[in-house]
């Protein structure tokens, strides 16, 4: 079986129907009083299954990990954590609680389906103060055992295992995983002075409006079509559905045009207290004219006026030109996200 570790906290797993025998595996794993493999012997820790009732404790643990590891804080909001740890799908979760009942480590393995591919998704976190004590190694072993069981009972000949987290890269590699994709999380304090980045001559900006969806999509498609992993949306409606949520801010999302021809775009969200550049791109023929910088600076100006304390974005490490552009605008790396893979025999 091929295992994929995605070091993203995206909570994308979709609920789906599963055969009764797989559901039976979930119940037996959760109700079994003997945890296998056995957890490490560390004084003061109580190991037990975790459930939605533990969500508040999970949020607290995720916040502590984010302070130590960096990354996108909004990925640790209750809704995102609930979708990753407790999706409506067969699976099992485990947690370690300290004597004061604080959750200090946890992991989960669940089945999910993406198109025709069966996946077992693993998520795990260890409190920064308890790292390097064998807990992360144990959770990795435990998760793989559970994932293997779920995939085996689901009669999957070739399953994918995905691990979502924003830390412990060395741990993945120690278990034989290889990195196949990587991106940086970059951020900029909105209290910093904004650089002077004027629009190229003849270019105007218009913020998002539903009647301009086709032009926004034209700019997006031209800007990203050649990038690795391009999802290949075929219509503007499909593309809009892929990112529409309560955090989207149309007044921060911009379309650059000249003579009514789309040249570039920026789509933004607000995850209090941070603004987030979800997508920014320029069509190939218009690059190296300062258009990307102008789009970002104008959006940061609007974010700051609305009270966002910082601007954040992600960028693939194989896009050095974009990284250089963001660094010139004052962005610094605040986290790292990745996808890892290995073959499970």
N, C-alpha and C positions, 0 to 999 in steps of 0.2 A: 504494500500500500504506500502511496506517496503522501508524505506529510508536508503540509505548508504551514509555516508560522507567519502570520501577518502581524507585525508590531504596530497595529492600528487599534484605536479604541473607537470603532465605528458602530458597533451594535447592529450590523446589517442583517443578521440571521433572520430568515423569514419563517414564520410558523407554517407547518405542513402536517398532513395526516400521516400517521405511522401505523404499521401493523401491530396487533395486540401483543405479540411476543416481544417486540421492542419495548413497549410500555411496561411489560412485566419485568424486563431487565432494569428499567429505571426504578421501579418500586422495590425490587430486591436489593439493589445497591443502596438505596436511601434507608431502608429499614434494617439492613444488616448491622448488628451491633458491633461486629468485629471489622475494623477498618483494615482493608488490605490494598496495597502493602502497608505494614504497620508504620505509624508516624515516628519521627525521632523522639527519643526520651529527653525532653527538656522540662525542667521543673516549672510548675506553675501554669502549664498550658493544658487546656481542655479541648480536645478535638471532637467535633460533631458535625453532622450535616447542617448546612445553612439554607435558609428559605427566604421568601419575600419579607417575612417578619423581621429579618436581620438587615433590611435595606439601609436603615439609618446608620447602623454600625459599619456597613460596607462603604457608605458615602464618606464617613469620617476617615476610614482607612485609606480610601482613594485620595482624599485631600492631602493626607500626610505624605503619601507616595509622590504626589504631584509636586509638593514643595521640594522634595529631595531630587526628583528626576527631571522636572520640567515637563514641557509638552503642553498640550491643549487642555486647559482646566475644564472647559465645558464638556469634554468627553467623560468627565466624572460626575456629571449631574445625575440626580436620581433616575430620570427616565432612561438615560443612556446606560447606566449601570444595570438597571433592571432588565433591559432588553438583552444585555450580554450575559448576565448571570442567571436569569430566570426566564428564558424565552418559553413560549408555548410549544415545547418540543421535548422529546425524551432526553433525559440527562441526569446528572448527579453532581452535587456540590459538597464541598467540605470546607470547614473553617477551624482556625485555632483561636481560642479565646484566653486572654490573660485572667489572672485572679480577680481583677476589677471588672471583668466581663467585657472588656474592650476587644474587638476583633483585631487580631494582629497579623493574620495570614489567611489566605483562602484560595481556592481554585474550583473550577467547574469544567465539566466536559458535557457537551450536548450535541445531538445530531441536528443537521440542517441540510436543506437541499437548495442548491443554486443551479438553475436550469436542470440538466440531467445528471449533475454531479452530486454525489452524496458526500457530505462533509461531517467531520467531528470537530467541533470548535472548542478550544481550550482557552480559558482566561484565568489569570492568577496574579496575586499581589502579595508582597511581604513587607511589613512595616520596616522602614529604614533602620531602626534601632535593633532589629532582630535578624538582620541579614548576615551572611557569612557564618551561619550556624547549622547549615544543612537543611534548613526549611525549604528554600527554593528548590534544591535538588530533589528533596522528597516530593514536593508538589508536582514537579515535572514528571517524576516516575509514576506517581499516583495517577496523574491526569492521562498519561499515555496508556496505562493499564485499563482505565475506564473507557477511554476512547476506542482502544482495540476491541474491548468487549462489545461496545455498542455497534461498531462497524461489523464485527463478526456475526452478531445475532441478526443484524439487518441484511446479512448475506451480500455484503459489498465485496466484490473481487478486487477493486482498486479504489480505495477511498482517500480523500484528502483530509488532513488534519491541520487546522488553523489555530494558532495561538495568538491571542490579542493581549497586549500589554505595552507599556512604554518604557520598560527597563529590562535589566538582566540580560543584555545582549551576549555577554560572555558565557552565561549559563546555557543559552541555546546552542552556541557553538561547541561547548563542552559535551553536549548530548548528540553531536553529529549533525546538527543543522547547518545549512549553508545559506548565506544571505543572497537573495535574488533581486531585491528591490529595496531602495532606501531613500528616505526624504528627510529634510530638515524642517523643524518648526522654528520659525523666526518671529521676533517681536520687536516692537518699537514703542517707547514711551510717548504718548501723545502730548506730553508737556514740553517735549523738545521742540525747538524752532523748526518750522517746515522749510525745506529747501526750495529754491526758486526753480520750478520746472514748467516753463510755459508750453502750451500746446504748439505743435508745428503749424505753420501758416495754413490758413484755410480749413483747419479742423475745428469742429464744434463738439460739445458734449451735451447729451440728453440723458436724463435719468430714466430708469425702467418704467415702462408703461406696457400693459398687456397688448395694446395694438401694435407695439413695436417688437413683439416676440420673435417674429420671423427674421428681422434684421439683427437682433441680438444673437439669434441662433446662427445666422450666416457668419457673423464675426467669430463666434465660438468654434464652429466647424472648421473654418479656414485656419484659425490659430492653432488648434489642437489636433487636427486630423492626423498629422505625421508623428505625434508623440506616442511613445510606447504605452500600451494599455488603454489607448483611446477606446471608449465604450461603443462608439459607432451608432449614436442615436440617429435615426433617419428622419425624424420630424421635430419641429420646435416644441410640439406638445409633449413628446417623450422626454426631451431634454428638460423642459420646465418642471415636469412631474418628478424628475430625479433629484431636484434640490429644493423644491418648494417646501417651506416649513414656517413655523411661527417666528423664527429668528430672522427671516429674510427682511432686508431693509431696502425697499425700492428707491428711496431717496439717496441712498449711498451707492447704488448700482448704476453704472454709467455705460453709455454707448458712444464711441467716438466715430464721427462721420465727416466726410467731405463730399459736397455735392450729392448728399443723400445716399452715399455709398458707405457701408459699414467698414471701418478700419480696425476697430479694437473694442474690447469690452472689459468691464470689471463688475463682478457680482459680489455682494457683501452681506454679511449677517451681523447681528448683535447678540452676543452671548454675555450678558452683563457680568463684570464691568468692561469686557473687552470687545472691540470690533474685530471682525475676521474677514479677510479677503478670501472668498471662497474660490473664485476663478478670476484670473487676469490674463489676457492674451491679446496679441496684435497679429494681424494677418502678415504673412511672410514678406510681402512687398513693401510693407510700411515699417519694418523694424529698423532699429538703430537711428531713429529720428527723435527719440525722447518721448514717444507717445506713452509707453508703459509707465515711465516715471511720472508723467503728467497725470495719468489716470489715478495712480496710487496717491499722489500728493493731494489731489482734489478730494478723493474719498477720505483721506485722513483728516483733511480740513473739516469735512462734514461730520465725521465721527467725533472729533474733538468738540465741535460746537454742540453736539448732542450729549456730551458727557462721558463718552467712552474713554477709559484711562489709557488704553494702549491699542495698537493695531497688530494683529497676528496673521500669519499665513504659513503655508507649507510649500516646499519646493523640492523636487527630486534632485538628488546629488549628481545625477548625470546631466543637469542643466546648469553648467557653470556660468553661463552668460546671465541667466536670471538671478543666480545667487550674488553675482558681482553687482548687478543693478540694485538689488535690495540692500546690500551692504552699503552702497554709496548713499542710499536714502536714510541710513541710520539703523537698519535692522540688524539684530544680533541673533545668533543661534540660541534658542532656549530649550530645545529638545530634539529628539531624533526618533524617527519611526521607520519601521522596516518590515519586510516579509522574508521569512526563512522557509526552507524546504528540506525534507529528507525522505528517504524511502523507509516505510515500515514493513518489515518482513513478516 
